[in-house]
Amino acid sequence: MASTPPLALFVGMPGHELSVDESAFFREANPFGLFLFRRNLDNPEQVRRLCRQFREAVDREDAPVFIDQEGGRVQRLNNGRWPSFRALGEFGALARKDLELGQRAMRLSSQAMATLMAELTIDSGTTPVADLARKGTHEVIGQRAFGDDPDLVIAMAREVINAMLEAGELPVIKHIPGYGRVTVDPHFDCPVVDASREDLAATDFRPFMALRDTPWAMVAHLIFTQIDPERPASVSPLVCNLIRQDIGYEGVIITDCLTMEALKGTWAERVTAALDAGYDIALHSQGDLAASQAAARAARPLSQQSLARIARAQAMRGAKRVDIAALHAEVEQIFTDNGIA
């Protein structure tokens, strides 16, 4: 194993297997992690094989593999070979009727989903979403969020976090420091939020402050005009400092995918800007080999501070497994009994 730390970078790849060129790239560049999408997932054995190929290429048995597996419309394990999990917003609706029952259902569903990912040797579904979805919030968040009540969001997100850690999965709170005021889709444009710091601290930032012991967090692309009017959060030293100092978050921070149209500049410029801002890891998950190579050339080895944060996160992981089918059925029965289809 190389003595130099891995690059502070997650990348994607296009298919179900690593090509010779992709394996050579991973071996030579040594990106810290791999981010999978639906295009990479066919069946359980294939997924485990792909994860193994990546880890063998970078010569690290613990090299992390992440996906987006929140439930609802953002779940990549949805080609019919795996259970379909409900959106977080549905659990939020149940919790508004009965908080204790909503928490129980959320915990059971998260335990089942965490076990599923653990069996596939995937380390994280990059969940939960802790944003406050309110009237006017763009559908890019929508049902991905529990709702607009900070206390309910905190209570429900905590169930996801605990269940994921118990199973050995890495929960990733999204999208720190708060993404619920977006009115445009960052895949195509950069959201702009004009709220004051005081307003944000009393609302959108609250879940992230309460959940700041979560080992990983993801920062997204939006401009807070009252914090940094020039740069999106994912490339802003001012926002990074706010997350570390005002919110008090000490875990690993990864950016949302840097290929979204909310950002400007070349792939290299975006990676450089994100790491210069102070974030631990840049995410470039597009999957094109040439683009990944450009991102890798701009990345740098993980800092000692980032490595320490990663180590603390690893130490929090358990190994609990559950009966996926039984828990999934129990969750569905809870919704049925409460008149929710």
N, C-alpha and C positions, 0 to 999 in steps of 0.2 A: 504494500500500500504506500502511495506517495506520502512524503512528509508534509508537503504543502497542503493547506486546507482546501477543501472543495471551493469552487466558485460560488459566490453569493447569488445563485441563479437557479430557478426552476425553468425547464424547457418542456416542450411537447414533442410529439412525433406523429407521423401521419397514419400509420396502419396498425395491424394486429401483431406484427413481428418486427424486430429490428433488422434493418438491412445491414449489409456489410459496412457501408459508408456511415450509417447511423451509429453502429457499434464502435467504429473507429473514432467518430467524433466524441462520443461519450467517454471513451477511454482516454483520449488525448485532452479534452477540455475539462473533464471532471466537474460537471455542474452538480450542485448539491442535490437536486431532486428532479423528479419527472412528474408532469401533470398530465393526466389522462382525460380523454373526452369519449363521447359515445363512439366515435370513429375507431377507437382503440379496443373496444370491449365486445367480445362475441360470446364466450362461454367461460365457465369457471376455470377450467384447466388452461385455456388460452391466456386468461388474465394473469393467472399465477406464473405461467411461463414467461410472459412479457415482463412482469415485475422482476423475475429472476434474471432475465437477460440484461435488463438495465443494471441491476446490482452487480452482476458479474462484470459488465463492461467498465463500471467505475471502480470496481474492486472494493466495494463497501457493502457488507451484508445488511447494514442498517440504513442504507440510502433511502430516503423517504419517497413514497409514491402517493400523490394526492389526486382526488377528483372533486367535482362538485356533486354532492349527494345530499341535498337538503331535504328532499321530499317535494311532492307536487311537480310543477313543471321543470324544476331544476333538480333532476336526478338522472345521472348518466347511465345507471344500471337499469335501463327500462326497455330492453329489447324483447321482453316477454320471458326471459329465462330467470328473472329474479322477481321477488315480490314488489308491488308498487306501493310506495309509502305516501301518506297524505302530506299536504303542504303545511308548513308551520302555521299559516293563517287559519287553517281549519282547527288546529289545536287551540289557537287563541280564541276562536269563537266558542269552543267548548268550555274553555276556562272562564269566559265571561258569564257563562251560565252557572258553572260550578268549578271554582278554582282548584279545589283539591282533586276532583275527578279529572280535570284538564291536565294537571301536573302528572297524575298517575298514567294517563294515556300517553302523554309525551315521553315519560320515562320508559314505558314498555316499548313504544315504537323506536325510541333511540337505542335501547338495548338490542333490539332485533337488528336494526340497521348497522349498529357498530359490530355486532357479531358477524354479520354478512361481510362487511368490509375486511374484518380481521381474517376471516377464512380465505379471502381472496388475496391476502398479504398487501392490501392497500392500507396506508397509514392514516388517512384522513379524508373525510367527505367535505372538508372546509365548511363546517356548520357549527353553531347556529347563527342565523341572521338576528342581530340585536337592534336593528334600525326601527324607528317609530314610523309606521305607515299611517298616514292621515289623509284626509280629504285633499285631493290634488296631487298626492304622491304618484309618480309615474309608475306604470304597470311593470317596469323593469324591477321594481321592488314588490309592490302589490301583495299578493298572497304569500310571498316569501317571508313576510314579517308577521309577528304575532298580533300587532295592532298598534294603537296610539297611546296606550297607558304605560308609562315607564315602569311602574311597579309590577304590572302583569308581565311585561316583557322580561324583566329581570327574573321573576319567579319561574317562568317557562324556559327561558334560555339556560338557567341553572340546571334544570333537569336534563337538558341535552348535554351540557358540559360534563356533568357528573357521570352520566351513563356512558358517554364516549370514553372518558378516562378509565372507568372501571373495566372496559373491554380492551383497553390498550390502544384506543384510537386517540388521535390528537384533535381536540376541538379547536376550531378557528372562528373567533367572533368576527362578524362582518356587519357593517363596514366602518371600522373605527376611523374618526371619532363620531360618526353619525351620518347616515345617508338618506334619511327619510323625507327630506325636503326637496329631493330632486324632482324636476318636472319635465326633463328630457332624458332620452336614453344615451348613456355615455358611450355606447358602441358607435354612435353617430355624431354626437355633439357633447360639449362640455357643460355639465350642469353648473349653475351659479346660484349661490345661497347668500342672501344679504342680511340674514338675521344677526343680531348682536351677539357678542360672546356671552353676555349675561343670559340672554334668552336661550342660547344653545346649551349653556351649562345647566340650566334648569330643566331642560327637556331632552334633546337628542343625545347629549353627552352622558346623561345620567346612567343608562344601562351599562355603558362601557366603564364608567367609574365603579359601579357596583360589581362588575364582572372582571375587574382588572387583574385578578389572579388567574384568569384563563391563560394557558401556556402560549397560545398563538393567536394572532389577530391579523386581519387583512384590511389595508387602507385602499380606498377607491379613488376615483377620479372626479373631483368636483372642486370648484373654487369657493372658498369662504371669503367673501370680500372684506369682512371685518377682521380677518386674521392675516390673509395673504391675498391681496387683490390681483396679483399677477400670475401666480402659479397654482395649478391643481394640487390638491392635498398630497397626492402620491409622489410628487416631485418637489414638495415644499419643505424646506428646513424649519419654517415657522410652525407649520402644522405638526411636523414630527416632534418638535420641541413641546408643543402644547400637549400632544399625546403622552409624552414622557413625563412632563412636569405637572401640568394642570390635572390631567386625568390620572396620572400616576401609574401608567402601564409600563411594566418592566419585562414583559415577555417578548417573544419573537414577533416581529412585524414583517409581513410579506406584502408586496403590492398586489393589487388586482392586475389582470393581464395588461401589459404595457402596449399591446397592439391596437387598443381601442382608439376610435377617432377623437375621443375627448382630449387626447394628447397630440402634441406636434413634435416634429423632428424625426430623424432617422431612428432605427431600432437602437443603434449604439448610443445616440444622444439621450434617448429615453432611459435606457439602463443606467447610464452614467448619472443622469439627473436624479433618479430614484435613490441610488446608493450615496450620492453626494448629499442628498437631503438628510441622510441618517438612518434610512430604513435598512433592516438586516438583509433582506433578500428581494431581488427583483423577479417578477414572474413574466416570462415570455413564452406563452403556451401555444402559439399559432401552429407549430409543428413542421413548418417548412425548414428543411435542413440548412439552406443558405441563410435564412433569417436567424435561425438558432446560432449558427456560426458567428454571424455579425453581433448578436447579443453577447455571446461568450467572449468575443474579443474585447468588448467594452466592460465586461464584468471584472471583478477582482476577488481574490480569496476572501472567505469569511473572516471577519475580524475575531480577535480573541473574545471580545465582549459578546459578539453574536454566538460564538461557539459555546460560551458559558450559558447563554439563554437557552440555546438548543438542548444542552445537557440537562438543565433544570426541567425542561419540558419532558424529556425522555424519562426522567426519574419519576414523573407523576403517572406514568402509564401502568395500568393493571393488566389482568389477563382473564377477566370473567367472560364466560360464554353462556348463551341462553339458547333455548329452543326457538328458532326464528319463526317457524310456522305457528307455533302455539301462541307466542306473544303477539304476532301480527293478527291472528284471529281474535285474540282477546281485545285488541284495540278496536278492530272493526265492530265487535259486538258492543263495545261501549258507545260508539257513535250511533249504531242502530238503535240501541236502547234509549238514546237521547234524541231520537228523531232527526238525526243528521245523516244524510245520504252519503 
